[in-house]
Amino acid sequence: MRHGVGMFRDGDGIMRRYLGKRFLHGAALALGLLVPGLAVAAESAPVTSPRVTATLLSSRDAVAPGERFKLALVQKLAPHWHTYWLNPGDSGEPTQIKWDLPAGATAGEIQWPAPKAIRVEPLVNFGFEGTVLLPLEITVPADARPGETFALKAEATWLVCEKICIPEEGSFSLELPISTASAVDQAAEARIDAAIAALPKPAAFRGKLRDDAGKLVLDLPGLPAGAADLRFFPVSDTLIEHAAEQPFAAGDKPALTLTRSSAFKLAKPEISGILTFTEEGTPRAVTLLADADPALMAAGMAAAPEARPAVVRIPMPAEGADLTLWAALAFAFAGGLILNLMPCVLPVLFIKALGFAQLAHRSRSEVREQGLLFMGGVLVTFMVLAGAVIALGSLGSSVGWGFQLQSPPLVIALAVVMVLIGLNLLGAFEIGTSVTGLGDGLASRGGRLGAFMTGVLAVVVATPCTAPFMGAAMGYAVTQPPAVALSVFLALALGFALPVVALSFAPGLLRLLPKPGRWMLVLKQAFAFPMFATAIWLIWVASVQSGPQGVLAALVAVLAAGFAVWLIGVTRGSFARRAFGSVLAALVVLGAGWFTVQNAVPGAATEARAGDIEAWSPERVAALQAQGKPVFVNFTAAWCITCIANERVALSRQEVKDAFARLGVVYLKADWTNRDSRIAKALAEQGRAGVPLYLFYPARKEAQAEILPQLLTVDGLIAAAERAAGRNAKTAALP
C-alpha cells in the first residue's frame, strides 16, 4: 500500500488514477499479509510540477525485521531543466531528503550518480537532466514485529533550473507490511540495481594534485589508454573554477590541467571527486582520490576564507537576532509612532480627527471614549495579526508583516472597502448617521462601533507600510516564543494608537480645533478622494499579482458592492422589503466573492526582470560576487508603499543609475508581491519579517552584505555603491 502528499499536483487526472490504484493496492496488501511472497507495488504517489515528477521507489513490497533494503528518489525532469549534484558547481543546491522513520530504523546517505557539466553562460553547473534515480539504503530495526506496518515518511527539497531556478519540495510516504520474510518487487529492484550499477566505481589508481605555474595539474597515472573527453568533478567547491576548460595531456603521464578557484582552499591532504571520460567511445565514470602536493597543501591551508565584514546596521542593530527584548519593544513602539505618518494611514486618521472636531466643543468625556475605543480596535487587530503570524509560523509557513496583502482576494476586498468609504464620505449612501447630521449619533452604539472599527481599519491599511525601526522589531518578534512575539506586537500597537489617544485626552489640543460648521462637510467629502486613490493603488497591486484577470475581478467586486449597498438602501420600509433586499444583496456579494476568488489567483504577475534589473536568487548573487561584481538587492512588493516611495525618490533617479553603471553594480529585485518562501527565508536570515529591505553585496566572493536604511536617499545609495565596488568617487571616475 502506498500514499503520499506533495506540494505540486497535476490536476484531477492524477488524483483519479491515484485513488484507483489505492483500491487495488489495498486489496493486494491484504493478500500480501496472508502470502508473504506476494509482491505489492511500493512506490509513493507522485509529486508533480510542470518541471519535475518525483516519486519514492522501494525495492521491497514487504520488509523483514533487521534487513537492509534499497530505495530511490526518482526525479523525471522536463526537457532543458536540471537538478544538482553534491557539488552543484557555480550555482545551485543539491537535492536533500529528511526522513521520519520508525524508532530504530536508519537511512543511509544518497549515493550520487555521476553528474554532467551543464553550461548556463557564463556559469557551469554540475547536475542531472532527464530521469535520475538517487538510491540509498534503509535499515529495518531488528525488533520490528511481523504483522505491523513499517511507515516511511520523507521531506525532499530540490532546486530545478533552466534559465530560471525554482525551488521545489515534496512529502513522500510509504507503508510497507512487516513480514517474517521480505517480498521483493522485481521490477523496482531491477530499476534501482541498474542505477546502482551505473554509479561511479572506485578508480584503480590514485591521482596527484600539484601546482604548475599557478595552474593546478591533476596527474592520473594508471588512466586507461585511449581515454578521452575527461572531466573532473571535485566534491569541494573551493578547489577549481567550475566553468574553466580542463585541457587533457595524454601520453605516458596523463594529466588534467585545472584552473585554481579564486576561493582556493584545501582542508585535507586528500581530495575526492568523480572523473568522467570515454573509453573507445563508451562513457565511464570513477570516483577518484588524489593526494595534494605538500607545497600545494600548505598554500591551500594558508588561503583561509576571506574574513567576512561585519554587517553594517543603520541606524541601530538591524538584525532582529541582535536585539534584546527591551530594545525590540522600544523599536516596535517607535515604529508604531512613525507608522502614523505613512501615506497609507493618514487618510484614516484624518477621518478620526474630523470626528474629534465635531465633539471638541461638546463633550470631553465622549472624545476620550472615542480615543479609547479607537485604541481598542488597534490593539485587537494587532493581536489578531500577531496570532496569525505565530500560528502560520508554527505550521512551517514563512510569513511576515503585510503577509495578508500577498493574497489577491484580500487585496481586492480592501479596495472595495476603500471605495465604499469614499462613497459614504461623498454622501452616496449613509452608514449609521446622516450626512447633514454627522456626529449626532456618535454617543450612540453606532458611534462607538465606528470608533472601534476606525482603529481596525487604520491597522489594516497600515500593513503595506514599514516604518523605520519596525523591520528590526518584527524580525526579532517572528523568531521568539509566542509570549515574547505578542509583547512586541503590543508595543507596536500602543505606539500606533498613541497620537489619537493623546489627542483625545489633551483638552488644550482639542480647543485648537475650529468649531463645527460647513467646513466639516467639505473636508469630509474631500477625504473621499484619498480613499479612491488608495483603492486605485490596491487594484493596481491586484493587477501585478494576478494580471488582467485580477483587474476584472476587482472591478466586478466594486460593482457588486455598490449594487448591494444601493439595493439595501432602496428596499427600506417594511420587514419583508428589508429582508428581500438583504437576501438579494447577500447573494450578489457571494457571487462576486466567488468570481473574485476564482479569477484573482497569484502567479500572473509580470517577470521581475525589467531593463537592467534582474530577478533575484541566492545563486545569482553568489555567481556575480564570484565574478567580482558588486550586487544591489531590492526586496520589495507592489503593495509596499514605502518601497514605491523609495523607487520614486532614489532608485529611479538618473544619478543613481549612472553611478550603478559606472561602478558595474548589478541590480537584482526580489519581488515579494506574491508569496515566495525563498524571499521570506532570505528576509528572516537578515532578521527581517517584511519589506522593504535593501542589501549591497561587495564585489568579493562570499562577502556579506551591507544593510541600507529603510528610507533611501540618492547620496546614501551612491556612497553604498562605492563601498561595495571597493572604490571612492574619485577613483571610480578614472578610466
PyMOL commands that set and color helices and strands:
alter all, ss='L'
color gray80, all
select helices_A, chain A and resi 11-34+186-197+294-302+320-322+325-339+346-359+364-394+403-406+408-426+445-462+470-477+482-504+507-511+518-526+528-546+548-570+575-599+618-626+641-651+654-663+677-685+714-725+729-732
alter helices_A, ss='H'
color red, helices_A
select strands_A, chain A and resi 2-6+47-48+52-58+60-62+68-77+83-89+96-100+106-107+116-120+123-128+131-139+149-161+165-177+183-184+201-202+207-212+215-219+227-234+248-249+255-258+270-279+282-292+613-615+631-636+666-671+693-697+706-707
alter strands_A, ss='S'
color yellow, strands_A
deselect
rebuild
show_as cartoon
